[in-house]
Amino acid sequence: MSSRIFHAIQLDHQGERAVYLQLADAILLFIKSGRLRTGEKLPSSRELATICNINRITATKAYEELHLQGWLESHVGKGTFVSAAVPELSPGSLGIPPVNAVPVKAGFEIYKMDYLGPLPEIATAALHLDDGLPDPRIAPLKELYRSYRSQLTRSGLYTKFGAYGNPDGSDYYKNGLSAYLNETRGLKTTAANILSVRGTVMGINLVCNGLIRPGDLVVSGIPGWSRSERNFAHAGAKHIGIPVDEHGLVVEELKKICKRRKVRMVYVTPHHHYPTTVSLRLDRRLELLRLSNEYGFIIFEDDYDYDFHYRQRPLLPLASADENGMVIYCGSFSKSLSPAFRLGYLVASDNVVKHLSQVRVLLDRQGDHILENAMADLLTDGTIQRYLRKTLGIYKERRDYFCELMQRELKDAVRFEIPEGGMTVWTEFSRHTNLKKLSSDAYKKGLYLSNGQAHIYPGYDVNGVRLGFASSSMEDLHRAVLLLKKLI
C-alpha cells in the first residue's frame, strides 16, 4: 500500500474541529472514494503521525474513531485495515478529492416547481422603504423580554415545558388572545377557536394542506400577494384572479364565477388590500359573506395590519359578522412588533381548529409556548394595547410626512393616494422609470425598495411598488425621498 495519498492531507490546527476528527474525515473520504480499498492496510499510527506531522496520540484517536464507526478493523500483530464490511469501490477519475469537500448538487432529481419563485429578499441597506414593516425601536421589547424570562423562573416548569404541549397553542395564550380579539375586533371566540401559528404564511399553508384538494378552485384579487398564490399552486388548486379597484375586491366578478363553477375558497385582505392598501367597501363585504353562505366557499381573511387605520376606528373584520362558520380569520403579531417574532393565529370554528391542529403536527409539533405565554402576559396586562395606541399616532405622523415629501419632491414622477391605513403607500411610477434599475441603483446607494416585479400579472402591469414608511424615522424618510429624486 502506498502512503502517497496521506501526504495530501491538510489539517487546520487553528480550526474549531478537533485535529483527530479532521484526520478521520480525510481517511473516511479516501475510503468512500475508493482510494483506500476493502482490506487494504493503513500506515501504523506512528508512521501516520510522521506523515501528517502530528502527535502519535492524535493519529491513534483518529483510527479509534473510524474503528468505532466500523470503517476500520485491527488485527493484533498485523496492523490496521479497511474493514472487510466496506463494499468494494472503484477509485474516482478526478484525483484525490479535497478533504473538506461540500456537496453542491444533489445526486437525485429535484422536481421542478416553477411556482415557488425566488427566496425572499433580505434588505440590509441603511435606508429602507420596505413592504410595510413596523419599527422595532418603539416596540415593547423590554416588556416582552422580562415576561419571556419570567416564564423560565416560575414554578411548575415540567408541566409547562418538560413535555410537549398542545399543537394548537398554550391554553394561557389562547385564552388571552381570545379575550383580546373579542374586545378589539368584535369576534365571538373561545380558546377552542384559536390555533397558534408562526405567521400568516404558515396559516395559509395549513389551510391549503388541510382544506384544499388538487383541482379545487381558489379565487383572490389581482394584484395580490404572490406568496399566498404559491401556496394555492403547491396545493394543486386552480387559481383565478379577479380585479381590485379603489373599493377593494370586485365581488360582482366573484358572483359570476360562482354561477358557473364551484369555488372552494376566496382569499381576501379586506381591511387594507395587499398590495394597494384599499379597504373593501361595506356593501361588498356584506355581499361577499352572502355569497359564501349561498355557495358554500371558505373565506380566508388575512388581516395582516388591522391595528393601523388612521382615518377612523379600524373596520371590523368579516369574521365579526360571520354567523355560519364560513370565515377563517388570520392575524399576526409580526406586523405589530417585529417580523423576527414568529407569532400569529388562525381563528375558526372548533372543528376546523381541531382538524388543522392535526395537520400542523405533520409539519411542526407545536409552536413556541414560552413566547406564547410571554405574549399572553402582555395582552392580559394591557401592554400591547398601550403600545398600539402609541404607535398609531407615530405611524400616522410618518405617513403624513412621507406623503408630503413625495408630493413635493417627486410629484412629476409618481402617483399615489394617501392610504387610510396600513404601513405603506402604494406608489405608481411614471412609465419612464425602470423600477428594476431604480431599485438596483438605490440599493447601491444604501436605499432598499422593491423592484415591483411581484406585482406584475398577465393583463395587469402597473409600474407600482409598496413604499413602507413605518419602520423609518422622519430623518431617514427625508434622506430616502431625496435619494429617489436624485436617481429618477
C-alpha positions as CSV (number, residue, x, y, z in Angstrom):
1,M,0.0,0.0,0.0
2,S,1.4,3.4,-1.0
3,S,1.2,6.1,1.6
4,R,1.2,8.8,-1.1
5,I,-2.3,9.8,-0.6
6,F,-1.8,10.5,3.1
7,H,0.7,13.2,2.2
8,A,-2.2,15.1,0.6
9,I,-4.0,15.5,3.9
10,Q,-4.0,19.1,5.2
11,L,-5.0,19.7,8.8
12,D,-6.1,23.0,10.3
13,H,-4.6,23.2,13.8
14,Q,-6.4,26.5,14.4
15,G,-9.8,25.3,13.3
16,E,-12.7,24.6,15.6
17,R,-12.9,20.9,14.7
18,A,-10.5,18.7,16.6
19,V,-7.4,17.6,14.6
20,Y,-8.0,13.9,15.1
21,L,-11.6,14.3,13.7
22,Q,-10.2,16.2,10.7
23,L,-7.8,13.3,10.1
24,A,-10.6,10.8,10.5
25,D,-12.7,12.7,8.0
26,A,-9.9,12.7,5.5
27,I,-9.3,8.9,5.8
28,L,-13.0,8.3,5.5
29,L,-13.1,10.3,2.3
30,F,-10.4,8.1,0.9
31,I,-12.4,5.0,1.7
32,K,-15.6,6.3,0.3
33,S,-13.9,7.5,-2.9
34,G,-12.3,4.0,-3.5
35,R,-8.8,5.3,-3.0
36,L,-8.5,3.0,0.1
37,R,-9.9,-0.4,-0.8
38,T,-11.6,-3.0,1.3
39,G,-9.0,-5.0,3.3
40,E,-6.2,-2.5,2.4
41,K,-3.6,-2.0,5.2
42,L,-3.1,1.5,6.5
43,P,0.1,3.1,7.9
44,S,0.9,2.5,11.5
45,S,-0.2,5.2,13.9
46,R,3.5,6.2,14.3
47,E,4.0,6.4,10.5
48,L,0.8,8.3,10.0
49,A,1.8,10.8,12.7
50,T,5.2,11.3,10.9
51,I,3.5,11.8,7.6
52,C,1.0,14.3,8.9
53,N,3.4,16.0,11.3
54,I,1.2,15.4,14.4
55,N,1.3,13.6,17.7
56,R,1.0,9.8,17.6
57,I,-1.8,10.0,20.1
58,T,-3.8,12.2,17.7
59,A,-3.3,9.6,14.9
60,T,-4.3,6.8,17.2
61,K,-7.5,8.7,18.2
62,A,-8.4,9.1,14.5
63,Y,-8.0,5.4,13.9
64,E,-10.1,4.6,17.0
65,E,-12.9,6.9,15.8
66,L,-13.1,5.1,12.5
67,H,-12.8,1.7,14.2
68,L,-15.8,2.6,16.4
69,Q,-17.8,3.6,13.3
70,G,-17.0,0.3,11.6
71,W,-14.8,1.7,8.8
72,L,-11.5,0.2,10.1
73,E,-10.5,-3.1,11.8
74,S,-7.4,-4.1,13.6
75,H,-5.6,-7.4,13.9
76,V,-3.1,-7.9,16.7
77,G,0.4,-8.1,15.3
78,K,-0.7,-7.3,11.8
79,G,-1.9,-3.7,11.9
80,T,-5.0,-1.6,10.9
81,F,-7.0,-2.3,7.7
82,V,-10.1,-1.0,5.9
83,S,-12.9,-3.1,7.2
84,A,-14.0,-6.2,5.3
85,A,-17.6,-4.9,5.8
86,V,-16.9,-2.0,3.4
87,P,-18.0,-2.8,-0.1
88,E,-15.5,-2.7,-2.9
89,L,-15.5,0.8,-4.5
90,S,-13.8,2.0,-7.7
91,P,-11.4,4.9,-7.5
92,G,-12.7,8.2,-8.9
93,S,-11.2,9.7,-12.0
94,L,-10.6,13.2,-10.7
95,G,-7.6,12.5,-8.5
96,I,-7.6,12.9,-4.7
97,P,-10.7,14.8,-3.6
98,P,-10.4,17.7,-1.2
99,V,-10.8,16.7,2.5
100,N,-13.5,19.3,3.2
101,A,-15.4,18.9,0.0
102,V,-19.0,20.1,0.5
103,P,-21.7,18.7,-1.9
104,V,-23.2,21.5,-4.1
105,K,-25.5,19.5,-6.3
106,A,-27.6,16.5,-5.1
107,G,-27.3,13.2,-6.8
108,F,-31.0,12.8,-7.1
109,E,-33.7,14.6,-9.1
110,I,-35.4,17.7,-7.6
111,Y,-38.8,18.0,-9.0
112,K,-39.3,21.3,-10.8
113,M,-41.8,23.7,-9.2
114,D,-41.8,26.9,-11.2
115,Y,-44.4,28.5,-8.9
116,L,-42.1,28.6,-5.9
117,G,-40.3,31.7,-7.0
118,P,-37.1,33.2,-5.6
119,L,-36.2,33.2,-1.9
120,P,-37.4,36.4,-0.1
121,E,-35.1,39.4,-0.3
122,I,-33.1,40.3,2.8
123,A,-32.8,44.1,3.0
124,T,-29.6,45.2,4.7
125,A,-29.4,48.8,3.4
126,A,-29.2,51.7,5.9
127,L,-32.3,53.2,4.4
128,H,-35.5,51.3,3.6
129,L,-38.9,51.8,2.0
130,D,-39.9,48.3,2.7
131,D,-43.0,46.2,2.3
132,G,-44.7,47.6,5.3
133,L,-42.9,46.6,8.4
134,P,-43.1,48.0,11.9
135,D,-40.3,49.9,13.7
136,P,-38.9,47.6,16.4
137,R,-37.2,50.6,18.1
138,I,-40.6,51.5,19.6
139,A,-41.9,48.0,20.2
140,P,-42.3,46.8,23.8
141,L,-39.2,44.5,23.5
142,K,-38.1,45.1,27.1
143,E,-41.5,44.1,28.5
144,L,-41.6,41.0,26.2
145,Y,-38.1,40.0,27.3
146,R,-39.0,40.3,31.0
147,S,-42.1,38.2,30.5
148,Y,-40.2,35.6,28.5
149,R,-37.5,35.4,31.1
150,S,-40.1,35.1,33.9
151,Q,-41.7,32.1,32.2
152,L,-38.5,30.2,32.9
153,T,-38.3,31.0,36.6
154,R,-41.9,30.3,37.6
155,S,-42.9,27.1,39.3
156,G,-44.3,24.1,37.5
157,L,-41.6,24.1,34.8
158,Y,-42.1,20.4,33.9
159,T,-45.8,20.8,33.5
160,K,-45.2,23.8,31.2
161,F,-42.1,22.9,29.4
162,G,-40.9,19.5,30.4
163,A,-43.1,17.8,27.8
164,Y,-44.8,18.5,24.5
165,G,-47.8,20.8,24.7
166,N,-50.9,21.3,22.6
167,P,-50.2,21.8,18.9
168,D,-52.8,24.5,18.7
169,G,-51.0,26.6,21.3
170,S,-50.8,27.1,25.1
171,D,-54.0,27.5,26.9
172,Y,-52.9,30.7,28.6
173,Y,-52.1,32.3,25.2
174,K,-55.3,31.1,23.6
175,N,-57.5,32.4,26.4
176,G,-55.7,35.8,26.5
177,L,-55.8,36.1,22.7
178,S,-59.5,35.1,22.6
179,A,-60.4,37.9,25.0
180,Y,-58.2,40.4,23.1
181,L,-59.7,39.6,19.7
182,N,-63.3,39.7,21.1
183,E,-62.7,43.1,22.6
184,T,-60.7,44.7,19.8
185,R,-62.3,43.1,16.7
186,G,-65.8,42.2,17.7
187,L,-65.2,38.5,17.3
188,K,-67.1,35.8,19.3
189,T,-64.5,33.3,20.2
190,T,-63.3,31.0,23.0
191,A,-59.9,29.4,23.3
192,A,-61.2,26.5,21.3
193,N,-61.4,28.8,18.2
194,I,-57.7,29.7,18.3
195,L,-54.9,28.0,16.6
196,S,-51.4,29.5,17.2
197,V,-49.2,29.6,14.1
198,R,-45.8,31.1,13.4
199,G,-47.1,33.7,11.0
200,T,-49.6,34.3,8.2
201,V,-47.7,32.2,5.7
202,M,-47.9,29.2,8.0
203,G,-51.6,29.8,8.4
204,I,-52.2,29.9,4.7
205,N,-50.1,26.8,4.2
206,L,-52.0,24.8,6.9
207,V,-55.4,25.8,5.4
208,C,-54.1,24.8,1.9
209,N,-52.8,21.5,3.2
210,G,-55.8,20.7,5.3
211,L,-58.8,22.1,3.4
212,I,-57.8,22.4,-0.3
213,R,-57.6,19.4,-2.6
214,P,-55.9,19.3,-6.1
215,G,-58.3,20.8,-8.6
216,D,-60.2,22.9,-6.1
217,L,-60.9,26.5,-7.2
218,V,-59.4,29.4,-5.2
219,V,-60.2,33.0,-6.0
220,S,-58.2,36.1,-4.9
221,G,-57.7,39.7,-6.0
222,I,-55.3,40.9,-8.7
223,P,-52.8,42.3,-7.9
224,G,-52.4,40.2,-4.8
225,W,-49.9,38.5,-2.6
226,S,-47.7,36.1,-4.5
227,R,-46.8,34.0,-1.5
228,S,-50.4,33.1,-0.9
229,E,-50.8,32.3,-4.6
230,R,-47.7,30.0,-4.5
231,N,-49.4,28.1,-1.6
232,F,-52.5,27.6,-3.8
233,A,-50.4,26.3,-6.6
234,H,-48.5,24.0,-4.2
235,A,-51.8,22.5,-3.1
236,G,-52.7,21.8,-6.7
237,A,-55.5,24.3,-6.7
238,K,-56.8,26.1,-9.7
239,H,-56.4,29.9,-9.0
240,I,-58.5,32.6,-10.6
241,G,-57.6,36.2,-10.1
242,I,-60.4,38.9,-10.1
243,P,-59.9,42.7,-10.3
244,V,-59.4,45.0,-7.4
245,D,-60.4,48.7,-7.7
246,E,-60.5,51.7,-5.4
247,H,-63.2,50.0,-3.3
248,G,-61.4,46.6,-3.0
249,L,-62.2,43.2,-4.4
250,V,-64.8,43.4,-7.2
251,V,-67.2,41.0,-5.7
252,E,-69.5,41.1,-8.7
253,E,-66.9,39.3,-10.7
254,L,-66.8,36.6,-8.0
255,K,-70.5,36.2,-8.2
256,K,-70.2,35.5,-12.0
257,I,-67.6,32.8,-11.3
258,C,-69.8,31.2,-8.6
259,K,-72.7,30.8,-11.0
260,R,-70.5,28.8,-13.4
261,R,-68.1,26.9,-11.2
262,K,-67.7,25.5,-7.7
263,V,-65.4,27.8,-5.6
264,R,-63.7,26.2,-2.7
265,M,-62.0,29.3,-1.1
266,V,-61.7,33.1,-1.5
267,Y,-58.6,34.7,-0.2
268,V,-59.0,38.3,0.7
269,T,-57.3,41.1,2.6
270,P,-60.3,43.3,3.1
271,H,-59.0,45.9,5.6
272,H,-56.1,47.0,3.6
273,H,-55.8,45.1,0.3
274,Y,-52.4,43.8,-0.4
275,P,-50.6,45.4,-2.2
276,T,-52.7,48.5,-3.0
277,T,-53.9,49.2,0.7
278,V,-57.5,50.0,-0.4
279,S,-60.3,48.9,2.0
280,L,-63.2,46.7,1.0
281,R,-66.4,48.8,0.9
282,L,-69.2,47.8,3.3
283,D,-71.7,46.7,0.6
284,R,-69.0,44.4,-0.9
285,R,-68.2,42.9,2.5
286,L,-71.8,42.0,3.1
287,E,-72.2,40.6,-0.4
288,L,-69.0,38.5,0.0
289,L,-70.4,37.0,3.2
290,R,-73.8,36.4,1.5
291,L,-72.2,34.6,-1.5
292,S,-70.1,32.5,0.9
293,N,-73.3,31.3,2.6
294,E,-75.1,30.7,-0.7
295,Y,-72.3,28.9,-2.5
296,G,-70.5,27.3,0.5
297,F,-67.0,28.6,-0.1
298,I,-64.4,29.3,2.6
299,I,-63.4,32.9,3.2
300,F,-59.7,33.2,4.2
301,E,-59.5,36.7,5.8
302,D,-55.9,37.8,6.0
303,D,-56.0,40.8,8.4
304,Y,-52.2,41.4,8.4
305,D,-52.2,45.0,9.7
306,Y,-55.6,45.5,11.4
307,D,-54.3,47.8,14.2
308,F,-53.1,50.6,11.9
309,H,-56.0,52.6,10.5
310,Y,-55.8,56.3,10.6
311,R,-59.0,58.0,9.4
312,Q,-61.3,56.4,11.9
313,R,-61.5,53.3,14.1
314,P,-60.4,50.1,12.2
315,L,-63.1,48.4,10.2
316,L,-64.4,45.3,11.9
317,P,-63.3,42.0,10.2
318,L,-65.6,39.9,8.1
319,A,-65.2,37.3,10.8
320,S,-67.1,39.6,13.2
321,A,-70.2,39.3,11.1
322,D,-69.8,35.6,10.2
323,E,-72.7,33.6,11.8
324,N,-72.2,30.3,9.9
325,G,-68.5,29.5,10.4
326,M,-67.5,30.3,6.8
327,V,-64.6,32.7,7.7
328,I,-61.1,31.6,8.7
329,Y,-59.5,34.7,10.2
330,C,-55.7,35.1,10.3
331,G,-53.6,37.7,12.0
332,S,-50.0,38.1,13.2
333,F,-48.0,40.0,15.8
334,S,-45.1,40.1,13.3
335,K,-46.6,43.3,11.8
336,S,-47.2,44.8,15.2
337,L,-43.9,44.2,16.9
338,S,-41.3,42.8,14.6
339,P,-41.1,40.2,11.8
340,A,-38.4,38.4,13.9
341,F,-41.2,37.3,16.3
342,R,-42.9,34.5,14.5
343,L,-46.3,34.5,16.3
344,G,-49.6,34.6,14.6
345,Y,-53.0,32.9,14.8
346,L,-55.9,31.4,13.0
347,V,-59.4,31.8,14.2
348,A,-62.1,29.4,13.0
349,S,-64.8,27.0,14.1
350,D,-63.9,24.5,16.8
351,N,-63.9,21.5,14.4
352,V,-61.7,23.4,11.9
353,V,-59.1,24.2,14.6
354,K,-59.0,20.6,15.7
355,H,-58.5,19.4,12.1
356,L,-55.8,22.0,11.3
357,S,-54.1,21.1,14.5
358,Q,-53.8,17.5,13.3
359,V,-52.4,18.8,10.0
360,R,-50.0,21.1,11.9
361,V,-48.4,18.1,13.7
362,L,-47.2,16.8,10.3
363,L,-45.1,19.9,9.9
364,D,-44.5,21.4,13.4
365,R,-45.3,19.5,16.6
366,Q,-46.1,22.8,18.4
367,G,-45.1,26.4,18.4
368,D,-43.0,28.3,21.0
369,H,-45.2,28.0,24.1
370,I,-42.8,30.2,26.1
371,L,-43.1,33.0,23.6
372,E,-46.9,32.5,23.5
373,N,-47.2,32.7,27.3
374,A,-45.0,35.8,27.3
375,M,-47.2,37.4,24.7
376,A,-50.3,36.4,26.8
377,D,-48.8,38.4,29.7
378,L,-48.6,41.5,27.5
379,L,-52.1,41.0,26.3
380,T,-53.5,40.5,29.7
381,D,-51.8,43.4,31.5
382,G,-52.6,45.8,28.6
383,T,-49.0,46.4,27.4
384,I,-49.9,45.6,23.8
385,Q,-53.0,47.8,23.8
386,R,-51.0,50.8,25.2
387,Y,-48.2,50.2,22.6
388,L,-50.6,50.1,19.7
389,R,-52.3,53.3,20.8
390,K,-48.8,55.0,20.9
391,T,-47.6,53.6,17.6
392,L,-50.8,54.6,15.8
393,G,-50.0,58.3,16.3
394,I,-46.3,57.8,15.4
395,Y,-47.1,55.9,12.2
396,K,-49.8,58.4,11.2
397,E,-47.3,61.2,11.6
398,R,-44.7,59.4,9.5
399,R,-47.4,58.6,6.8
400,D,-48.4,62.2,6.5
401,Y,-44.8,63.4,6.4
402,F,-43.8,60.8,3.8
403,C,-46.7,61.6,1.6
404,E,-46.0,65.3,1.8
405,L,-42.4,64.7,0.9
406,M,-43.3,62.6,-2.1
407,Q,-45.9,65.1,-3.3
408,R,-43.3,67.9,-3.0
409,E,-40.2,66.2,-4.3
410,L,-41.5,63.5,-6.7
411,K,-44.8,65.0,-7.9
412,D,-43.9,64.7,-11.6
413,A,-42.6,61.1,-11.2
414,V,-45.2,59.3,-9.0
415,R,-48.9,59.0,-8.4
416,F,-50.5,57.8,-5.2
417,E,-53.4,58.1,-2.8
418,I,-52.8,58.7,0.9
419,P,-53.7,55.4,2.5
420,E,-56.4,55.2,5.1
421,G,-54.4,52.6,7.0
422,G,-51.5,50.2,6.9
423,M,-47.8,51.0,6.8
424,T,-47.1,51.5,3.1
425,V,-48.0,53.8,0.3
426,W,-49.0,52.1,-3.0
427,T,-47.0,54.2,-5.4
428,E,-47.3,54.2,-9.2
429,F,-44.2,55.5,-11.0
430,S,-44.0,57.1,-14.4
431,R,-43.6,54.7,-17.3
432,H,-40.3,56.4,-18.0
433,T,-39.0,54.9,-14.7
434,N,-37.5,51.5,-14.9
435,L,-38.3,50.1,-11.5
436,K,-35.8,47.2,-11.7
437,K,-33.0,49.7,-12.5
438,L,-34.2,52.2,-9.9
439,S,-34.2,49.5,-7.2
440,S,-30.8,48.3,-8.1
441,D,-29.3,51.8,-8.3
442,A,-30.9,52.8,-5.0
443,Y,-29.5,49.7,-3.2
444,K,-26.0,50.6,-4.3
445,K,-26.6,54.0,-2.7
446,G,-27.8,52.4,0.6
447,L,-31.6,52.5,0.0
448,Y,-33.8,49.4,-0.3
449,L,-37.1,49.4,-2.1
450,S,-38.9,46.7,-4.1
451,N,-38.4,46.4,-7.9
452,G,-42.1,45.9,-8.4
453,Q,-41.8,42.5,-10.2
454,A,-44.0,40.8,-7.6
455,H,-47.0,43.0,-8.6
456,I,-46.9,42.2,-12.3
457,Y,-49.6,39.8,-13.7
458,P,-50.9,38.8,-17.1
459,G,-53.2,41.7,-18.0
460,Y,-52.1,43.8,-15.1
461,D,-48.9,45.7,-15.5
462,V,-48.9,48.8,-13.3
463,N,-45.5,50.3,-12.7
464,G,-46.1,50.3,-9.0
465,V,-44.5,49.3,-5.7
466,R,-45.3,49.5,-2.0
467,L,-43.2,52.1,-0.2
468,G,-43.1,51.4,3.6
469,F,-42.9,54.4,5.9
470,A,-43.5,52.9,9.4
471,S,-40.1,51.4,10.0
472,S,-38.1,54.6,9.2
473,S,-37.5,57.8,11.2
474,M,-38.5,61.2,9.8
475,E,-34.9,61.9,9.0
476,D,-34.5,58.6,7.2
477,L,-37.7,59.2,5.2
478,H,-36.3,62.6,4.1
479,R,-33.0,61.1,3.1
480,A,-34.7,58.3,1.2
481,V,-37.0,60.6,-0.8
482,L,-34.2,62.9,-1.7
483,L,-32.1,60.0,-2.9
484,L,-35.0,58.7,-5.0
485,K,-35.4,62.2,-6.5
486,K,-31.7,62.3,-7.4
487,L,-31.8,58.8,-9.0
488,I,-35.0,59.5,-11.0
